[in-house]
Amino acid sequence: MSLDLVAIAAMALVTALLRAGGYWAMRLVPMTPRLERILAALPGAIVVALIAPGILRAGLVGWATAAATVAAMLVLKNAIVALVIGILTAIALRAAGL
């Protein structure tokens, strides 16, 4: 077995154990309305944390692409179409030399 496959298998195992550990630990925590609100907001916060650095690094193209994607999502209420619009915006701006 190659070293790459060993590393991938090890990372998969650690990820599975962390997820299981999180579920186990949350069983011990009383679920309050405040905690429910925090947990409900987490996915959005994680997405922003993952996407924001890329937007900032991309400069004007990143900001314009993000704005086009958000605007499309707000108007069309369709994530796939909004993502396509964002991608096409980035392609057009890069083709324009920005």
N, C-alpha and C positions, 0 to 999 in steps of 0.2 A: 504494500500500500504506500502510495507516495506521501510525502510530507504535507503536500497541499490538502489531500483528502483527510489526513489526520487532523490538521488544523481546522478544517471546515467541520468535521465531526465533533471536535472539542468545543468549538464555538456554538454549535447547535445544542449540544448537551448543556453547556452553561446557560444558554438562553432559556431552554426548557426548564432548568432548575430554578432560575431566577423568576420566571413567570409563575411556576408552581409555588415557590416561596412567597411571592407576593399575594397570591390567593390565600395561602395558609395564614399569613400574617394579618390580612384584612379580616379574617374570621374573628380575630381577637379584639378588633377595634369596634366600639359601638358606633352604629351608623346614625349620625345626627343630621338634621337638615343642612347644617353648614357643611359638613363633610360631603354630603350628596351633591351640593352645589359645586364644591371644589372638584370632585371627581368628574362631574358633568363638563366642567370647563377645561379639564386637562387635555383632551384631544386637540382642541383648537390651539391651546398654548404650545403644544408640542409641534404642531404643524408650523406655527409662526416661528418657533425657535429653529426649525430646520430650514425654512425658506428664507427668512430675513437676511442671514449672512450672504446668501447668493444674490439676493436683490441688491444689497449694498455694494457687493463686489462688482456687479455688472454695471453700476453707474446709471446713466440716463436710460439706457436700454432696459435695464432691470426694473427701474421705477415705472417706465412707460408700459412694459409688459405686464407688470403686476397690476397697474391701474386698469389696463384694458381687460385683464382677466376678471378682476373684481367687478368692474362695471358690467361686463357681460353676464357674470353670475347673478348680479342684482337684478338685471333687466330680464334675462332669459330663464333664470332659475333652473339651469341645466349645466351640471359640472363638466360634462364631457365637451359640450359645445364651448363653454367658457375656456377650458384648457386649450382647445384647438385654436380659438381666437387669440389666446395668449401666445401660443407657439407661432402662429402666423404673424403676429405683431413683432415678435423677436426676430423672425426671419426677415421680414420687410425692413426693419430698422437696421439690421446687420447688413443687408444687401444695399441699403442706402449709404452705408459707410459710417454709421454711428457706432 
